[in-house]
Amino acid sequence: MNEKLNRVKDIVLPNKRVNYFIFSVVIIGIITGSIFFTFISNNDKTEVINLINNFLTTIKDSTFDSGLALKNSLITNLILVVFIWIFGMSIIGLLFNVFIIYIKAFLLGFSVASLIGSLGIKGIVMAFIYVFPSQIINIIAIMILGIYSVIFSIHLIKLIMQKKNSNNNIFKKYFVIFIFAIISSVISALSDAYLLPNLVKLVIGLYT
């Protein structure tokens, strides 16, 4: 049992330095995204509040299009995963991937702060529903893919510097993580399209 757990740990957390680095990028992104909401103008805050209220109204009135939401979420998630994976197979892609992961975390922090800032106590519940489980699944998948993309980019740099042959095992692991990220993205999109609106509707019913 312990051996299996250690294997899973080695797959999810393959390199301590890279793990801590990506984790730090995510934390910084979430914090700065949360803080950013407090600095935007009142007009921008009003626009954000209107978007949130419109979203809640569509759910309350049962006009929310789950099919369209699934399509949009899938496209967004899969494009992000594919870009990170492809960028990881290039040296300059390392910087792009770190930036993409930061932006993803920034938007998560901004979304949570917007919900709480716009809806107060109800916003805390809404933010929790928004984050769990879809965004947690998505951000974990992006983090793991990001970790492996950085490791793969570093591997490429070492190959060029030392002029050694490529290690096929590293690419195989990188591809497996890519498939894992795709599956996670699909699950996250399904949750956004079908689970999230039902939970939001339940909360709206409790507060009205």
NUBAZA-385599 format. One record per residue (C-alpha): residue in three letters; x, y, z; residue number from 1. Coordinates in steps of 0.25 Angstrom, whole numbers, plus 2048, in hexadecimal, padded with zeros to 3 digits. Layout:
residues N
+------+-----+-----+-----+-----+
| rest |   x |   y |   z |  nr |
+------+-----+-----+-----+-----+
|  ALA |   X |   Y |   Z | NUM |
...
+------+-----+-----+-----+-----+
END
This chain:
residues 208
+------+-----+-----+-----+-----+
| rest |   x |   y |   z |  nr |
+------+-----+-----+-----+-----+
|  MET | 800 | 800 | 800 |   1 |
|  ASN | 80B | 80A | 804 |   2 |
|  GLU | 813 | 806 | 7F7 |   3 |
|  LYS | 807 | 80A | 7EF |   4 |
|  LEU | 805 | 817 | 7F6 |   5 |
|  ASN | 813 | 81A | 7F4 |   6 |
|  ARG | 812 | 817 | 7E5 |   7 |
|  VAL | 806 | 821 | 7E4 |   8 |
|  LYS | 80E | 82B | 7EC |   9 |
|  ASP | 819 | 82A | 7E3 |  10 |
|  ILE | 810 | 82C | 7D7 |  11 |
|  VAL | 809 | 838 | 7DC |  12 |
|  LEU | 815 | 83E | 7E3 |  13 |
|  PRO | 821 | 83A | 7DA |  14 |
|  ASN | 82A | 845 | 7DE |  15 |
|  LYS | 82A | 84D | 7EB |  16 |
|  ARG | 830 | 85A | 7E6 |  17 |
|  VAL | 827 | 85B | 7DA |  18 |
|  ASN | 81B | 857 | 7E2 |  19 |
|  TYR | 81D | 862 | 7EC |  20 |
|  PHE | 820 | 86C | 7E1 |  21 |
|  ILE | 813 | 869 | 7D9 |  22 |
|  PHE | 80B | 868 | 7E6 |  23 |
|  SER | 811 | 876 | 7EA |  24 |
|  VAL | 80D | 87B | 7DC |  25 |
|  VAL | 7FE | 876 | 7DE |  26 |
|  ILE | 7FD | 87C | 7EC |  27 |
|  ILE | 803 | 88A | 7E8 |  28 |
|  GLY | 7F9 | 88A | 7DC |  29 |
|  ILE | 7ED | 887 | 7E5 |  30 |
|  ILE | 7F1 | 892 | 7EF |  31 |
|  THR | 7F4 | 89C | 7E5 |  32 |
|  GLY | 7E7 | 899 | 7DD |  33 |
|  SER | 7DF | 89B | 7EA |  34 |
|  ILE | 7E6 | 8A8 | 7EE |  35 |
|  PHE | 7E4 | 8AD | 7DF |  36 |
|  PHE | 7D5 | 8AD | 7E1 |  37 |
|  THR | 7D7 | 8B8 | 7EC |  38 |
|  PHE | 7DF | 8C1 | 7E3 |  39 |
|  ILE | 7D6 | 8C1 | 7D7 |  40 |
|  SER | 7CD | 8CD | 7D4 |  41 |
|  ASN | 7BE | 8CE | 7D9 |  42 |
|  ASN | 7BA | 8CD | 7CB |  43 |
|  ASP | 7C1 | 8C0 | 7C9 |  44 |
|  LYS | 7BC | 8BB | 7D6 |  45 |
|  THR | 7AE | 8BE | 7D2 |  46 |
|  GLU | 7B0 | 8B7 | 7C5 |  47 |
|  VAL | 7B5 | 8AB | 7CC |  48 |
|  ILE | 7A9 | 8AB | 7D5 |  49 |
|  ASN | 7A0 | 8AC | 7CA |  50 |
|  LEU | 7A6 | 8A0 | 7C3 |  51 |
|  ILE | 7A5 | 898 | 7D0 |  52 |
|  ASN | 796 | 89C | 7D2 |  53 |
|  ASN | 793 | 899 | 7C3 |  54 |
|  PHE | 799 | 88B | 7C5 |  55 |
|  LEU | 791 | 889 | 7D2 |  56 |
|  THR | 785 | 88D | 7CB |  57 |
|  THR | 786 | 883 | 7BF |  58 |
|  ILE | 788 | 878 | 7C9 |  59 |
|  LYS | 77C | 87D | 7D2 |  60 |
|  ASP | 773 | 87E | 7C5 |  61 |
|  SER | 778 | 871 | 7C0 |  62 |
|  THR | 77D | 877 | 7B3 |  63 |
|  PHE | 78B | 873 | 7B6 |  64 |
|  ASP | 791 | 86B | 7A9 |  65 |
|  SER | 799 | 860 | 7AF |  66 |
|  GLY | 79C | 85B | 7A1 |  67 |
|  LEU | 7A2 | 868 | 79D |  68 |
|  ALA | 7A9 | 869 | 7AB |  69 |
|  LEU | 7AF | 85B | 7A9 |  70 |
|  LYS | 7B4 | 85F | 79B |  71 |
|  ASN | 7BB | 86C | 79F |  72 |
|  SER | 7C1 | 866 | 7AC |  73 |
|  LEU | 7C6 | 85A | 7A4 |  74 |
|  ILE | 7CC | 863 | 799 |  75 |
|  THR | 7D3 | 86C | 7A4 |  76 |
|  ASN | 7D8 | 861 | 7AC |  77 |
|  LEU | 7DD | 858 | 7A1 |  78 |
|  ILE | 7E4 | 864 | 79A |  79 |
|  LEU | 7EB | 867 | 7A7 |  80 |
|  VAL | 7F0 | 859 | 7A9 |  81 |
|  VAL | 7F5 | 857 | 79A |  82 |
|  PHE | 7FC | 864 | 79B |  83 |
|  ILE | 803 | 861 | 7A8 |  84 |
|  TRP | 807 | 853 | 7A3 |  85 |
|  ILE | 80C | 858 | 795 |  86 |
|  PHE | 814 | 864 | 79C |  87 |
|  GLY | 81A | 85A | 7A5 |  88 |
|  MET | 821 | 853 | 799 |  89 |
|  SER | 829 | 860 | 796 |  90 |
|  ILE | 833 | 867 | 79E |  91 |
|  ILE | 82D | 875 | 79D |  92 |
|  GLY | 820 | 86E | 7A1 |  93 |
|  LEU | 824 | 86E | 7AF |  94 |
|  LEU | 821 | 87D | 7B1 |  95 |
|  PHE | 814 | 87C | 7AA |  96 |
|  ASN | 80F | 871 | 7B2 |  97 |
|  VAL | 813 | 878 | 7BF |  98 |
|  PHE | 80B | 884 | 7BA |  99 |
|  ILE | 7FF | 87C | 7B6 | 100 |
|  ILE | 7FE | 875 | 7C4 | 101 |
|  TYR | 7FF | 882 | 7CB | 102 |
|  ILE | 7F4 | 888 | 7C2 | 103 |
|  LYS | 7EB | 87C | 7C5 | 104 |
|  ALA | 7ED | 87D | 7D4 | 105 |
|  PHE | 7EC | 88D | 7D3 | 106 |
|  LEU | 7DE | 88B | 7CC | 107 |
|  LEU | 7DA | 881 | 7D7 | 108 |
|  GLY | 7DD | 88A | 7E2 | 109 |
|  PHE | 7D6 | 896 | 7DB | 110 |
|  SER | 7CA | 88E | 7D9 | 111 |
|  VAL | 7C9 | 88A | 7E7 | 112 |
|  ALA | 7CC | 898 | 7EC | 113 |
|  SER | 7C1 | 89D | 7E2 | 114 |
|  LEU | 7B6 | 893 | 7E8 | 115 |
|  ILE | 7B9 | 897 | 7F6 | 116 |
|  GLY | 7BA | 8A6 | 7F3 | 117 |
|  SER | 7AE | 8A6 | 7EB | 118 |
|  LEU | 7A5 | 89D | 7F3 | 119 |
|  GLY | 7AA | 89E | 802 | 120 |
|  ILE | 7A7 | 891 | 80A | 121 |
|  LYS | 79F | 88B | 7FF | 122 |
|  GLY | 7AC | 88D | 7F7 | 123 |
|  ILE | 7B4 | 885 | 800 | 124 |
|  VAL | 7AB | 879 | 7FE | 125 |
|  MET | 7AB | 87C | 7EF | 126 |
|  ALA | 7BA | 87D | 7EE | 127 |
|  PHE | 7BB | 86F | 7F5 | 128 |
|  ILE | 7B2 | 869 | 7EB | 129 |
|  TYR | 7B9 | 86F | 7E0 | 130 |
|  VAL | 7C7 | 86A | 7E5 | 131 |
|  PHE | 7C2 | 85C | 7E9 | 132 |
|  PRO | 7C3 | 853 | 7E2 | 133 |
|  SER | 7C5 | 858 | 7D4 | 134 |
|  GLN | 7D0 | 863 | 7D6 | 135 |
|  ILE | 7D8 | 85A | 7E0 | 136 |
|  ILE | 7D8 | 84F | 7D6 | 137 |
|  ASN | 7DC | 858 | 7CB | 138 |
|  ILE | 7E7 | 860 | 7D2 | 139 |
|  ILE | 7ED | 853 | 7D8 | 140 |
|  ALA | 7EE | 84D | 7CA | 141 |
|  ILE | 7F4 | 85A | 7C5 | 142 |
|  MET | 7FE | 85A | 7D0 | 143 |
|  ILE | 802 | 84C | 7CE | 144 |
|  LEU | 803 | 84E | 7BF | 145 |
|  GLY | 80B | 85B | 7C1 | 146 |
|  ILE | 815 | 854 | 7CA | 147 |
|  TYR | 818 | 849 | 7C0 | 148 |
|  SER | 819 | 854 | 7B5 | 149 |
|  VAL | 823 | 85B | 7BD | 150 |
|  ILE | 82B | 84E | 7BF | 151 |
|  PHE | 82A | 84A | 7B1 | 152 |
|  SER | 82F | 858 | 7AC | 153 |
|  ILE | 83B | 857 | 7B6 | 154 |
|  HIS | 83D | 849 | 7B1 | 155 |
|  LEU | 83E | 84F | 7A2 | 156 |
|  ILE | 848 | 85A | 7A7 | 157 |
|  LYS | 851 | 84F | 7AD | 158 |
|  LEU | 850 | 847 | 7A0 | 159 |
|  ILE | 855 | 853 | 798 | 160 |
|  MET | 85F | 857 | 7A2 | 161 |
|  GLN | 865 | 849 | 7A4 | 162 |
|  LYS | 862 | 843 | 796 | 163 |
|  LYS | 85C | 837 | 79C | 164 |
|  ASN | 851 | 82E | 796 | 165 |
|  SER | 842 | 830 | 79A | 166 |
|  ASN | 83C | 827 | 7A5 | 167 |
|  ASN | 82F | 821 | 7A0 | 168 |
|  ASN | 82A | 81E | 7AE | 169 |
|  ILE | 829 | 82D | 7B1 | 170 |
|  PHE | 821 | 830 | 7A4 | 171 |
|  LYS | 818 | 824 | 7A7 | 172 |
|  LYS | 815 | 829 | 7B5 | 173 |
|  TYR | 813 | 837 | 7AF | 174 |
|  PHE | 809 | 831 | 7A5 | 175 |
|  VAL | 802 | 82A | 7B1 | 176 |
|  ILE | 800 | 836 | 7B9 | 177 |
|  PHE | 7FB | 83D | 7AC | 178 |
|  ILE | 7F0 | 833 | 7AB | 179 |
|  PHE | 7ED | 834 | 7BA | 180 |
|  ALA | 7EC | 843 | 7B8 | 181 |
|  ILE | 7E2 | 841 | 7AC | 182 |
|  ILE | 7D9 | 838 | 7B4 | 183 |
|  SER | 7D9 | 841 | 7C0 | 184 |
|  SER | 7D6 | 84D | 7B7 | 185 |
|  VAL | 7CA | 845 | 7B2 | 186 |
|  ILE | 7C5 | 842 | 7C0 | 187 |
|  SER | 7C7 | 850 | 7C4 | 188 |
|  ALA | 7BF | 855 | 7B8 | 189 |
|  LEU | 7B4 | 84B | 7BB | 190 |
|  SER | 7B3 | 850 | 7C9 | 191 |
|  ASP | 7B3 | 85F | 7C5 | 192 |
|  ALA | 7A7 | 85C | 7BB | 193 |
|  TYR | 79E | 853 | 7C3 | 194 |
|  LEU | 7A2 | 852 | 7D2 | 195 |
|  LEU | 7A6 | 861 | 7D4 | 196 |
|  PRO | 798 | 867 | 7CF | 197 |
|  ASN | 790 | 85C | 7D8 | 198 |
|  LEU | 798 | 860 | 7E4 | 199 |
|  VAL | 797 | 86F | 7E2 | 200 |
|  LYS | 788 | 86D | 7E0 | 201 |
|  LEU | 787 | 866 | 7ED | 202 |
|  VAL | 78E | 871 | 7F4 | 203 |
|  ILE | 785 | 87C | 7ED | 204 |
|  GLY | 779 | 874 | 7F2 | 205 |
|  LEU | 77E | 874 | 801 | 206 |
|  TYR | 781 | 883 | 800 | 207 |
|  THR | 774 | 888 | 7FA | 208 |
+------+-----+-----+-----+-----+
END
